[in-house]
Amino acid sequence: MTGRAVFLGLLLICVAADAEKEPGLMIKPSCSDIAEIQACPMNFAPVCGSDGNTYANECALCVQRQKTRTDIMIVKEGSC
């Protein structure tokens, strides 16, 4: 009985972890005042925007949101 409870608990944790990575869930970028002055760090951490473009990092996506005044979301980390 205890073995089944442990197994079910671990299974639930695995299912919950996979739900976070499910495609179709978009993340709102955490844009700050840096995006307004269009000065981003040079780190390369690509993100795929909901507009189908790959951005060098989240800050670059925020700059584009500011320029175009559109609600671009992060579809996934990495290139599109």
N, C-alpha and C positions, 0 to 999 in steps of 0.2 A: 504494500500500500504506500509506504513512504517513497519507494523507488518511483512509483507512478507519479506522485505529487512533484518530486524533483524533476522528473522528465517533462511533465507538463509545464512546470515553471520555466525551465530552460527553453522549451519550445515557444512559449509566449514571448520571452525576451527576444528570441531570434526573429519572430514574426514582427514584433514592434520595431526592431532595428531595420528590417527590410522596408517597412512602411515609410521610413524617413527618406529612403533613397528612391522611392517610386517615381518614375518619370511622370511628368505632368504637373508636379507640384512646384510652383514658382516661389522664389524667395525675394522679398523686397530688399533692395540693397540699403546698406546703412550709410546714406550720403550725409556728409557733414558740410561745414562751411568751406572746406577745401575745394569742393566741387564748384562753388560759386566763383572762386578766383582762378579756377582751372589750373591748379598746380598740384600734380599728383606725384607720389613717389615712383621711382623707376623700377620697383620690384616687379618681376614677371610671375603673376599668379592668374592665368587666364580664366575668364568666366564667359559663359555663353549667354547672351542677352535674348530676351523674348522677341527681339526684332530680327533674329537670325544672324547677328554679327558676333564675332569673338572680340572681346576687349582684353587688353593686356592685364588689367586688374579691375577690382570693383570701383576704384576711384575713377578710372577712365570711363566706365559705364555711367557713373554719376555725372560726369562732365557732359556726356552725350545727352543724358536725360535733361540736364539744365539747358543745353543749347537748343534742343528740339522741343522742349516742353512736353515730352511724352512720358508715359509711365512705363519705362522699360524695366522689366524684372529679370532676375537671374534664373535661367532655366536649369543650369547645372554648372558645376565647377569644371574647368577645362574648356577646350575649344568645342565649337559647335560641330 
